[in-house]
């Protein structure tokens, strides 16, 4: 269905000297979704089923201890980033209600709310695609704590931006699918945020 778009991505990888190998089988994709409790949107799933870059891309077929730990870390990254900002950067959303005075209660409240938002799936680095809704055309986000921006109108558009074939400023924001919570966090941050003292970064990449 997406042969032309996937061939375009293959050409972008070749231009950047990134080798690709055969994609995941249906069995491997099903196993990965069950194991990590995620749902791959159809366009992202077809990409995974067709090509598998040997670098700069997550390998959902590798169940080695090291790779499982990596994927679990990346899946937890959006929630952990929010909690880090709650604890270190005075981050709090008005939609979470009144801010508790105790940090332990603030973290628990924030965690409970964050675990209810649409789950993000790592694509490459800290670029993510939403697993919900389970349909094509979900946007791509760059996620670093609560510093979140759009990074592609969809999975295909994302690669054009990632490999600098399209300017980030040329993203058609008006066409962006509105994913609950994540869209609001980017477009209505002044309304949603009760307070935010600034950026303190964790001691890792």
C-alpha positions as CSV (number, residue, x, y, z in Angstrom):
1,X,0.0,0.0,0.0
2,X,2.9,2.3,0.8
3,X,5.5,1.0,-1.5
4,X,6.4,4.4,-3.0
5,X,6.7,6.0,0.3
6,X,8.8,3.2,1.8
7,X,11.1,3.2,-1.3
8,X,11.5,6.9,-0.7
9,X,12.7,6.2,2.9
10,X,15.0,3.5,1.6
11,X,16.6,6.0,-0.7
12,X,17.0,8.5,2.2
13,X,18.8,5.8,4.2
14,X,21.1,5.0,1.3
15,X,21.9,8.7,0.8
16,X,23.0,8.7,4.5
17,X,24.9,5.5,4.3
18,X,22.5,3.6,6.5
19,X,22.1,0.0,5.6
20,X,18.7,-1.7,5.8
21,X,17.7,-5.3,6.0
22,X,14.5,-7.2,5.6
23,X,11.6,-6.1,7.8
24,X,9.8,-8.0,10.5
25,X,7.5,-10.9,9.8
26,X,3.8,-10.8,10.8
27,X,4.7,-13.1,13.7
28,X,7.4,-10.9,14.9
29,X,5.2,-7.8,14.7
30,X,2.4,-9.5,16.7
31,X,4.9,-10.8,19.3
32,X,6.4,-7.3,19.7
33,X,3.0,-5.7,20.2
34,X,1.9,-8.3,22.7
35,X,5.2,-8.2,24.6
36,X,5.4,-4.4,24.9
37,X,1.6,-3.9,25.1
38,X,1.5,-1.5,22.2
39,X,-0.4,-1.2,19.0
40,X,1.5,-0.1,15.9
41,X,-0.5,2.2,13.6
42,X,-1.0,0.6,10.2
43,X,1.4,2.8,8.3
44,X,4.1,2.4,10.9
45,X,3.5,-1.3,11.0
46,X,3.9,-1.6,7.2
47,X,7.2,0.3,7.4
48,X,8.4,-2.1,10.1
49,X,7.3,-5.1,8.0
50,X,9.3,-3.9,4.9
51,X,12.6,-2.5,6.1
52,X,14.8,-2.7,9.2
53,X,17.6,-0.2,9.3
54,X,20.7,-1.5,11.1
55,X,21.3,1.7,13.0
56,X,19.4,4.7,14.4
57,X,16.2,2.7,14.5
58,X,14.7,0.5,17.1
59,X,14.7,-3.2,16.5
60,X,11.4,-4.7,17.7
61,X,12.5,-8.2,16.8
62,X,15.5,-8.3,19.1
63,X,14.5,-9.7,22.5
64,X,17.9,-9.7,23.9
65,X,18.1,-8.4,27.5
66,X,19.9,-5.3,26.4
67,X,17.5,-4.4,23.6
68,X,14.4,-5.2,25.7
69,X,15.7,-2.8,28.4
70,X,16.3,-0.1,25.8
71,X,12.8,-0.4,24.3
72,X,11.2,-0.4,27.8
73,X,13.2,2.7,28.7
74,X,12.1,4.5,25.5
75,X,8.5,3.5,26.0
76,X,8.6,4.8,29.6
77,X,10.5,8.0,28.5
78,X,7.4,10.3,27.9
79,X,5.9,9.5,31.3
80,X,9.3,9.6,33.1
81,X,10.0,12.9,31.4
82,X,6.8,14.4,32.7
83,X,7.5,13.2,36.2
84,X,11.0,14.6,36.1
85,X,9.7,18.0,35.3
86,X,7.1,17.7,38.0
87,X,9.8,17.0,40.5
88,X,12.6,19.3,39.2
89,X,11.0,22.0,37.1
90,X,7.8,22.9,39.0
91,X,5.7,21.5,36.1
92,X,2.0,21.0,36.7
93,X,-1.0,20.9,34.4
94,X,-4.2,22.7,35.3
95,X,-6.1,19.7,34.0
96,X,-4.6,17.6,36.8
97,X,-6.4,19.7,39.5
98,X,-5.0,21.5,42.5
99,X,-1.3,20.9,43.0
100,X,-0.6,18.8,46.1
101,X,1.8,20.4,48.6
102,X,3.8,17.2,49.0
103,X,6.1,16.2,46.1
104,X,5.3,12.5,46.6
105,X,1.6,13.1,46.1
106,X,2.3,15.4,43.1
107,X,4.3,12.7,41.5
108,X,1.7,10.0,42.1
109,X,-1.1,12.3,40.8
110,X,0.9,13.1,37.7
111,X,1.8,9.5,37.1
112,X,-1.8,8.4,37.3
113,X,-2.8,11.1,34.8
114,X,0.1,10.4,32.4
115,X,-0.6,6.7,32.3
116,X,-4.1,7.4,30.9
117,X,-2.9,9.5,27.9
118,X,-2.4,7.9,24.4
119,X,0.7,5.8,24.5
120,X,3.7,6.9,22.4
121,X,5.9,4.5,20.5
122,X,9.5,5.3,19.8
123,X,10.4,5.6,16.2
124,X,14.0,6.9,16.2
125,X,15.9,8.7,19.0
126,X,13.3,10.7,20.9
127,X,10.9,10.9,18.0
128,X,7.6,9.2,18.8
129,X,4.3,8.2,17.1
130,X,1.1,7.8,19.0
131,X,-0.4,4.3,19.2
132,X,-3.9,5.9,19.4
133,X,-6.0,6.1,17.4
134,X,-5.2,2.8,15.6
135,X,-5.2,4.3,12.2
136,X,-2.9,5.8,9.6
137,X,-1.6,9.4,9.6
138,X,-0.8,9.8,13.3
139,X,1.7,12.7,13.7
140,X,5.3,12.4,14.9
141,X,6.5,14.2,18.1
142,X,9.9,15.1,19.4
143,X,9.7,14.4,23.1
144,X,12.2,15.5,25.7
145,X,10.6,15.8,29.1
146,X,7.7,18.2,28.6
147,X,9.5,20.1,25.8
148,X,7.4,18.5,23.1
149,X,7.1,19.7,19.5
150,X,5.6,18.3,16.3
151,X,8.2,16.6,14.1
152,X,6.1,15.4,11.2
153,X,2.6,15.5,9.9
154,X,2.8,11.7,9.6
155,X,5.5,8.9,9.5
156,X,6.4,9.7,5.9
157,X,6.6,13.4,6.4
158,X,8.8,12.8,9.5
159,X,11.6,11.1,7.5
160,X,11.7,14.1,5.1
161,X,12.3,16.4,8.0
162,X,14.7,14.0,9.9
163,X,16.9,13.8,6.8
164,X,16.6,17.5,6.1
165,X,14.7,17.2,2.8
166,X,12.0,19.4,4.3
167,X,12.2,22.2,6.7
168,X,10.7,21.8,10.1
169,X,9.1,25.2,9.6
170,X,7.2,23.8,6.6
171,X,5.1,21.4,8.6
172,X,1.4,22.0,7.8
173,X,0.2,22.3,11.4
174,X,-3.3,22.9,10.3
175,X,-3.4,19.4,8.8
176,X,-2.0,17.8,11.9
177,X,-4.3,15.1,13.4
178,X,-5.3,16.1,16.9
179,X,-4.2,13.4,19.3
180,X,-5.7,13.8,22.8
181,X,-3.4,15.3,25.3
182,X,-0.3,15.5,23.1
183,X,-1.8,18.0,20.7
184,X,-3.0,20.1,23.6
185,X,0.3,20.0,25.3
186,X,2.0,21.6,22.3
187,X,-0.7,24.0,21.1
188,X,-2.3,25.1,24.4
189,X,0.6,25.0,26.8
190,X,-0.1,28.4,28.3
191,X,-3.6,27.4,29.2
192,X,-2.7,23.9,30.5
193,X,0.3,24.7,32.5
194,X,-0.2,26.0,36.0
195,X,3.5,26.7,36.6
196,X,6.9,25.8,35.0
197,X,10.1,27.2,36.5
198,X,12.4,26.4,33.6
199,X,14.5,23.5,32.3
200,X,16.6,21.3,34.5
201,X,17.9,18.3,32.5
202,X,18.6,14.8,33.7
203,X,22.2,13.5,33.8
204,X,21.8,11.4,30.7
205,X,21.1,11.7,27.0
